[in-house]
């Protein structure tokens, strides 16, 4: 399978997305590196080829998000490979309201396993489709931002944008 890769400029730097021709996002994040995006996908699920091409729905959604519409990311189809808990957790991430981050403990509960805080954090860390599956909406219990694959400053910016749009 060959997928498309596209990069757009944002206030937080380059944003890249790997997607099927139908626009389903397989990997995304704040980078201008195809290799960095491919590295987010488990080896067994990586595409055979990548072709540079515009994916208008994705570029439009990213622009709309940065223009103040955080709900637009919910309109983008995504696909990730993972076990049952991670798939459930990634769905739970999409249910977190913009501007209302959860703690890792709250996120574990929202994912159906309140005692699985580390597993919930791992689901955030392995989320391949950043922004569209908004793992940036999970913070530490003390309110600190915690980690983010694309940098804490990007996470801070995303949360600030969503809080302002609320």
N, C-alpha and C positions, 0 to 999 in steps of 0.2 A: 504494500500500500504506500502510495506517495501522498504526502500532506503538504499543505501550504504554510508558509511562514510569512509573517508581515510584522513590521515595526512601525510604531507611531511615536511621535514626540508628546510628552506630557510635562507638566510642571515638575514632576519628580524624575525626569529623565526619560530615556528610551523605554518603551513598553513593547514587548514582543509576544506574539502568540503563534502557536502551531495549531492548525485546525484542519479538519477534513474539508473537502470541497463544499459540503452542505453547511459549513460554518460551525460545526461542533468543535469546541476547543478541547485540545488534549493536553496542552501545557501553555502557561503564560506567566509573565513576570517582567520586572523592570530590568531589562537587559537588551542589548543589541546583538546578542550572540545566539545563533541557532544552536550551537553546541550546549550552551547553558540551559536552554529550554529542553533539548533532547535528554539531558542528564536528569531532568525531573521525572522522566517516564521510566518505569522499570524496564530493564533490558529486554525482557521477553515480549514487551508490548510496544517497543519502539518501531516507528515506521521504517519501511525499506528505503524511502527516498523523501527528499524535501525540495520543494520548488518555491522560489520567492514569488509571491503574488499578493495583491491587495485582497483583503477579506473585508469588504465594506461594512457589514453589520458589526463586526468586532471593532473596527476603527471608529465607527459612529457611536457605539456604546461607550467606548473609553472616553471619547470626546464629551459625550453627554454626562458621564460620571464626573469628569473634571469641571464641567460647566454647572454642576450643582444638582444633578439628578442621580442619587445613589441607587435608586430602585431599578434603573435601566440594566444593571448587571444581571438581574434575575431573568432577563429575557434571552440570555445567551445560553445555548445548550452546551453542556460539558460532558466529558467522559473520562473516567479514571479507573484504573485497575487496582483492586485492593480486596482485602478480606471483608467479611460481613460487618465487623465493627467499624472499620474505616469508612466503608460506604455509607453506613448509617450516620457516622460522625460528619462526613462531608455534606450529607443532606441537611443535618442539623445546623451546620455553619450557614447554609443558605437561608435558614429560617431566622437567624439573628437579625433583629431590626437595625437598620443603619442608625448610627448615633446612640446606640444602646448596647455597648459591648458587654460581654459576659466574662466572668472569671473562668479560669480553667476548671475549677470545681463546679461552677454552674453549667459550663459547657459539657462536662462529663455527665452530669445529671440530664441535661437536654438530649444527650446522645443515648440515654437509656441505661447507663452504667455509672451511677453516682460515685462508686468507689474507684473507678478506673481513670483517675486524674492523669496519670502518666500516659496511659494509652490515648487519652483525649489529646494531650499535648503532642504525642507522636503523630496523631492524625493531622494536626495542624502543620507539623514540620514536614510531613510527606505530601501535603496538598500540592499537586502539580499545576493547578489552574488558579493561581493567585488572582485576586480581584474578583473573578466570577464566582469562586467559592471563597467567601471573604474570611479567611483565617485571621486577617488583621483585626477582626472584631473580638478577639479573645485576648484577655490581659491577665496578669498575675492577681492573686487575691488581694495584695496590698495596693493594687492600682497601677503598679509599674507595668510598662509595656511588655516586658519579656522579649523573647527573640522574634525574628522575622527573617525569612530566607533572603529577602531583598533589602534588608537593612532597617534598623529601628527608626531612622529618620523618615523613611517612606511610610512605615506603619503610623508614625505620629501624624504625618501629613494626611494620610487617608482618614484616620479617625477624626482629625480636626475638620476636614471637608464634610464628613458625614454629620458631625455635631452641628456645624453651621447650617447644613441643609435641613436639619430636623425642625 
